[in-house]
Amino acid sequence: MITDKLLDKWVEDLQHEINENWTHGAIGTDDTEPDPSHEELFAEVLRKERQDITEEFGKTTLSFWIPSTEANEETLKEFGFFDDDTEGEMKVREIFDGIDKSSEIELWFDFDIEVEVQEV
């Protein structure tokens, strides 16, 4: 049996990894279904430094903001988090219903990562 202390350490280590290395959010226009083998967004149009991170034990929320002046005239369908501002390793990729971005729209992307430990 794994001890509670070790499980707590694993959760803390994972949250530290996310905090230190999931530094940039990106958006794109492709809606190809995500797959663990994907290494980049399919049609990236913008990458920005993460604006916010909140943590509580077992849950981390990463956020980035797209102001009204960026990514206009694009139909946004995918986002991801990376460890670099231009290339780097993609940590996660998600797709969503298209958002027709214009100068009248500001977007705030929140991505929650939750760790739950269960006995099996």
Sequence and secondary structure as in RCSB ss.txt:
>XXXX:A:sequence
MITDKLLDKWVEDLQHEINENWTHGAIGTDDTEPDPSHEELFAEVLRKERQDITEEFGKTTLSFWIPSTEANEET
LKEFGFFDDDTEGEMKVREIFDGIDKSSEIELWFDFDIEVEVQEV
>XXXX:A:secstr
   HHHHHHHHHHHHHHHHHH  EEEEES      TT  S SSEEEEEE  EEEEETTEEEEEEEE TTSSTTEE
EEEEEEESSSSS  EEEEEEEEEEEE TT  EEEEEEEE      
